[in-house]
Amino acid sequence: MPINNPATVTAIQKTGSYVGDDSANRAIPHSLGVIPRYVIIAASDGRVIIVNGTQAMPLNETTRAVTTPTSTNFYVGNAASYVQSANGVTVTYKWQAFI
């Protein structure tokens, strides 16, 4: 859908952080009330993951950053690689979700 007047568009965003715990499919609440269009997750080791809000983003052939977000949570932690799927134990992650 084209935006006719970009000056009238307001992006709504929420931010937060969590410490990884090596668990699978961990729910991270975003409190937007709708499915975010994008979630940006930045790890304390410098990695940044940008996730399309409507589908999981592959980081390599077998690991995904998150599962599909819902109107209340996005999910991190793939047992194939917790570090690559934004839930490595003791790693601090900061996130920003946008609609």
Secondary structure as a PSIPRED ss2 file (coil, helix, strand):
# PSIPRED VFORMAT (PSIPRED V4.0)

   1 M C   1.000  0.000  0.000
   2 P C   1.000  0.000  0.000
   3 I C   1.000  0.000  0.000
   4 N C   1.000  0.000  0.000
   5 N C   1.000  0.000  0.000
   6 P H   0.000  1.000  0.000
   7 A H   0.000  1.000  0.000
   8 T H   0.000  1.000  0.000
   9 V C   1.000  0.000  0.000
  10 T C   1.000  0.000  0.000
  11 A C   1.000  0.000  0.000
  12 I C   1.000  0.000  0.000
  13 Q E   0.000  0.000  1.000
  14 K E   0.000  0.000  1.000
  15 T E   0.000  0.000  1.000
  16 G E   0.000  0.000  1.000
  17 S E   0.000  0.000  1.000
  18 Y E   0.000  0.000  1.000
  19 V E   0.000  0.000  1.000
  20 G C   1.000  0.000  0.000
  21 D C   1.000  0.000  0.000
  22 D C   1.000  0.000  0.000
  23 S C   1.000  0.000  0.000
  24 A C   1.000  0.000  0.000
  25 N C   1.000  0.000  0.000
  26 R E   0.000  0.000  1.000
  27 A E   0.000  0.000  1.000
  28 I E   0.000  0.000  1.000
  29 P E   0.000  0.000  1.000
  30 H C   1.000  0.000  0.000
  31 S C   1.000  0.000  0.000
  32 L C   1.000  0.000  0.000
  33 G C   1.000  0.000  0.000
  34 V C   1.000  0.000  0.000
  35 I C   1.000  0.000  0.000
  36 P C   1.000  0.000  0.000
  37 R C   1.000  0.000  0.000
  38 Y E   0.000  0.000  1.000
  39 V E   0.000  0.000  1.000
  40 I E   0.000  0.000  1.000
  41 I E   0.000  0.000  1.000
  42 A E   0.000  0.000  1.000
  43 A E   0.000  0.000  1.000
  44 S C   1.000  0.000  0.000
  45 D C   1.000  0.000  0.000
  46 G C   1.000  0.000  0.000
  47 R C   1.000  0.000  0.000
  48 V E   0.000  0.000  1.000
  49 I E   0.000  0.000  1.000
  50 I E   0.000  0.000  1.000
  51 V E   0.000  0.000  1.000
  52 N E   0.000  0.000  1.000
  53 G C   1.000  0.000  0.000
  54 T C   1.000  0.000  0.000
  55 Q C   1.000  0.000  0.000
  56 A C   1.000  0.000  0.000
  57 M C   1.000  0.000  0.000
  58 P E   0.000  0.000  1.000
  59 L C   1.000  0.000  0.000
  60 N C   1.000  0.000  0.000
  61 E C   1.000  0.000  0.000
  62 T C   1.000  0.000  0.000
  63 T C   1.000  0.000  0.000
  64 R E   0.000  0.000  1.000
  65 A C   1.000  0.000  0.000
  66 V E   0.000  0.000  1.000
  67 T E   0.000  0.000  1.000
  68 T C   1.000  0.000  0.000
  69 P C   1.000  0.000  0.000
  70 T C   1.000  0.000  0.000
  71 S C   1.000  0.000  0.000
  72 T C   1.000  0.000  0.000
  73 N E   0.000  0.000  1.000
  74 F E   0.000  0.000  1.000
  75 Y E   0.000  0.000  1.000
  76 V E   0.000  0.000  1.000
  77 G C   1.000  0.000  0.000
  78 N C   1.000  0.000  0.000
  79 A C   1.000  0.000  0.000
  80 A C   1.000  0.000  0.000
  81 S C   1.000  0.000  0.000
  82 Y C   1.000  0.000  0.000
  83 V C   1.000  0.000  0.000
  84 Q C   1.000  0.000  0.000
  85 S C   1.000  0.000  0.000
  86 A C   1.000  0.000  0.000
  87 N C   1.000  0.000  0.000
  88 G C   1.000  0.000  0.000
  89 V C   1.000  0.000  0.000
  90 T C   1.000  0.000  0.000
  91 V C   1.000  0.000  0.000
  92 T E   0.000  0.000  1.000
  93 Y E   0.000  0.000  1.000
  94 K E   0.000  0.000  1.000
  95 W E   0.000  0.000  1.000
  96 Q E   0.000  0.000  1.000
  97 A E   0.000  0.000  1.000
  98 F E   0.000  0.000  1.000
  99 I C   1.000  0.000  0.000
